[in-house]
Amino acid sequence: MTAVIQEFINEYGELLLDGTWETLVMTIVSTLVAYVIGVPVGVLLTISGPGALRPNRVLHTVLGWIVNIGRSIPFIILLVAMIPLTRLIMGTSLGVAGAIPPLIVSAAPFVGRMVEQSLAEVDDGLVEAAQSFGAGTWQIVTKVLLFESLPSLVRGATITFINLFGYSAMAGTVGAGGLGDIAIRYGYQRYQYDVMIVSVVLCVILVQIFQSLGNVLARHIDHHSR
């Protein structure tokens, strides 16, 4: 048994390490950029709603429609539909570079809605207290809404990361690289089920690690539980 495992590692170890690294790069970069886009969208949705800090019916409706449409497109369809745009932006539609744009586009609307929900959980009394002290909209957003909802935002980031992790595996169907690509090329196309099983196990382990890290970080910064 030890000899079999050693032989497997010698033959596929480097391949699986490279696939793991590619998957992490795709997922982490896409999550970070999606939050750069999604957080402002979520904030605008929150403060432009009826009875909010800066009500704006047109802005709120348009953003809401964009977010809902973006969330309703299946990722595999988005992945294929964006191939020309991805080539234009990244110079290729294959590999890690080719997977990142559709991952970002699929995640940003989801992040925007999750941020909106997290901010909605903040006690209205805190916002009213800040207003009574003369705080402006920017101060309320940064020092009240975002600060108070930080644990929820971290949990949302963990959920987003895990979703994108799954999408990155799906991107392997069009040669995006990573563990999903390895599982498809070796496990499905070449009937090497041992490689596919190890790829899946690695995915499960990575998801569990990041879920645990997200939970620990959220509890650490949750000042309400102290």
C-alpha positions in Angstrom: 0.0 0.0 0.0 2.8 2.4 0.9 4.5 1.7 -2.5 1.3 2.4 -4.3 0.8 5.7 -2.5 4.4 6.7 -3.2 4.1 5.8 -6.8 0.9 7.9 -7.1 2.6 10.9 -5.4 5.6 10.6 -7.7 3.4 10.5 -10.8 0.7 13.0 -9.9 1.9 14.9 -6.8 3.3 17.9 -8.7 0.2 18.0 -10.9 -2.2 18.1 -7.9 0.0 20.8 -6.2 -0.2 23.0 -9.3 -3.9 22.4 -9.5 -4.4 23.3 -5.9 -2.4 26.5 -6.3 -4.3 27.5 -9.5 -7.6 26.9 -7.7 -6.6 29.0 -4.8 -5.4 31.9 -7.0 -8.6 31.9 -9.0 -10.8 31.8 -6.0 -8.9 34.3 -3.8 -8.3 36.9 -6.5 -11.9 36.6 -7.7 -13.3 37.0 -4.2 -11.2 40.0 -3.4 -12.1 41.8 -6.7 -15.8 40.8 -6.3 -15.8 42.5 -2.8 -14.1 45.6 -4.2 -17.1 45.9 -6.6 -19.8 44.4 -4.4 -19.3 46.3 -1.2 -20.0 49.8 -2.8 -23.0 48.2 -4.6 -24.3 46.8 -1.3 -23.8 50.2 0.4 -25.6 52.1 -2.3 -28.5 49.6 -2.2 -28.7 50.1 1.5 -28.5 53.9 1.7 -30.7 54.5 -1.4 -33.7 52.4 -0.2 -37.0 53.8 1.0 -36.6 55.6 4.3 -32.8 55.1 4.3 -30.0 57.7 4.7 -30.2 58.9 1.1 -33.4 57.6 -0.6 -33.1 57.5 -4.3 -35.8 55.4 -6.0 -34.2 55.4 -9.5 -30.8 54.4 -8.2 -32.2 51.7 -5.9 -34.4 50.2 -8.6 -31.7 50.2 -11.3 -29.0 48.6 -9.0 -31.6 46.1 -7.7 -32.4 45.0 -11.3 -28.7 44.7 -12.2 -28.0 42.6 -9.1 -31.0 40.4 -9.6 -30.2 39.8 -13.3 -26.5 39.1 -12.5 -27.5 36.6 -9.9 -30.0 34.8 -12.1 -27.5 33.8 -14.9 -26.2 30.3 -14.4 -22.4 30.3 -14.1 -21.7 27.8 -16.9 -23.7 30.0 -19.3 -21.9 33.1 -18.2 -18.6 31.4 -18.5 -19.2 30.5 -22.2 -20.9 33.8 -23.0 -18.0 35.8 -21.7 -15.3 34.0 -23.7 -14.9 36.9 -26.2 -14.9 39.5 -23.5 -12.5 37.5 -21.4 -10.1 37.1 -24.4 -10.3 40.9 -24.9 -9.5 41.7 -21.3 -7.0 38.9 -20.4 -5.7 37.9 -23.8 -6.9 34.4 -23.3 -10.0 32.4 -22.3 -8.0 29.5 -20.9 -6.2 28.8 -17.7 -6.4 30.8 -14.5 -6.4 34.2 -16.3 -9.4 33.1 -18.4 -11.4 32.0 -15.4 -11.1 35.1 -13.2 -13.3 37.6 -15.2 -16.4 35.3 -15.3 -15.8 34.4 -11.6 -15.8 38.1 -10.7 -18.9 38.9 -12.8 -20.8 36.0 -11.2 -19.8 36.9 -7.7 -20.1 40.7 -7.6 -23.9 40.8 -7.7 -24.1 38.1 -5.0 -21.6 40.0 -2.8 -23.7 43.2 -3.3 -26.8 41.5 -2.1 -25.1 39.9 0.8 -23.5 43.2 1.9 -27.0 44.8 1.7 -28.4 42.1 4.0 -25.5 42.4 6.4 -26.0 46.2 6.7 -29.7 45.8 7.1 -29.0 43.8 10.3 -27.5 46.8 12.0 -29.7 48.3 14.7 -31.5 51.4 13.5 -31.0 53.0 16.9 -27.3 53.1 16.3 -27.8 55.0 13.0 -30.2 57.4 14.7 -27.8 58.0 17.5 -25.0 58.8 15.0 -27.3 61.2 13.2 -28.2 62.9 16.4 -24.4 63.6 17.0 -24.2 65.2 13.6 -22.5 62.3 11.7 -22.6 62.5 7.9 -23.5 59.8 5.5 -19.9 58.7 4.9 -19.2 58.5 8.7 -22.4 56.5 9.3 -21.6 54.1 6.6 -18.0 53.5 7.6 -18.1 53.9 11.4 -21.6 52.4 12.1 -23.0 50.3 9.3 -19.8 48.6 8.1 -18.2 48.4 11.5 -21.2 46.9 13.2 -21.8 44.4 10.4 -18.2 43.3 10.1 -18.7 39.8 11.6 -21.6 39.2 9.2 -19.5 40.6 6.3 -16.7 38.1 7.1 -19.1 35.2 7.2 -20.5 36.4 3.8 -16.9 36.5 2.4 -16.5 32.9 3.5 -19.7 31.9 1.8 -18.6 33.7 -1.4 -15.2 32.1 -1.3 -16.7 28.6 -1.1 -19.2 29.3 -3.9 -16.4 30.6 -6.1 -14.4 27.6 -5.2 -17.1 25.4 -6.6 -17.4 27.6 -9.7 -13.7 27.4 -10.3 -14.1 23.6 -10.5 -16.9 24.1 -13.0 -14.6 26.4 -15.0 -12.4 23.4 -15.6 -14.9 22.2 -18.2 -13.5 24.9 -20.5 -9.8 24.4 -19.6 -9.6 26.9 -16.8 -7.1 24.8 -14.9 -7.2 24.0 -11.2 -8.5 20.9 -9.4 -11.7 20.9 -11.4 -9.8 20.7 -14.7 -7.7 17.8 -13.3 -10.7 15.9 -12.1 -12.4 16.2 -15.5 -9.3 15.5 -17.7 -8.0 12.6 -15.7 -11.1 11.3 -13.8 -13.7 11.6 -16.5 -11.9 11.7 -19.9 -9.1 9.2 -19.0 -11.0 7.1 -16.4 -8.3 7.6 -13.8 -10.7 7.7 -10.9 -7.9 7.7 -8.3 -6.9 11.1 -9.5 -10.5 12.3 -9.5 -11.1 11.1 -6.0 -7.9 12.8 -4.7 -8.9 16.0 -6.4 -12.3 15.9 -4.8 -10.8 15.2 -1.4 -8.4 18.1 -1.7 -11.4 20.4 -2.6 -13.2 19.2 0.5 -10.2 19.8 2.7 -9.6 23.3 1.4 -13.2 24.3 1.8 -13.2 23.0 5.4 -10.0 25.0 6.2 -11.4 28.2 4.8 -14.8 27.7 6.4 -13.1 27.2 9.8 -10.8 30.2 9.3 -13.8 32.4 8.4 -15.8 31.2 11.5 -12.8 31.9 13.8 -12.2 35.3 12.4 -15.9 36.3 12.6 -16.0 35.3 16.2 -12.8 37.1 17.0 -14.0 40.5 15.6 -17.6 40.1 16.9 -17.5 42.7 19.7 -21.1 41.9 20.6 -20.1 38.5 21.9 -17.5 39.8 24.3 
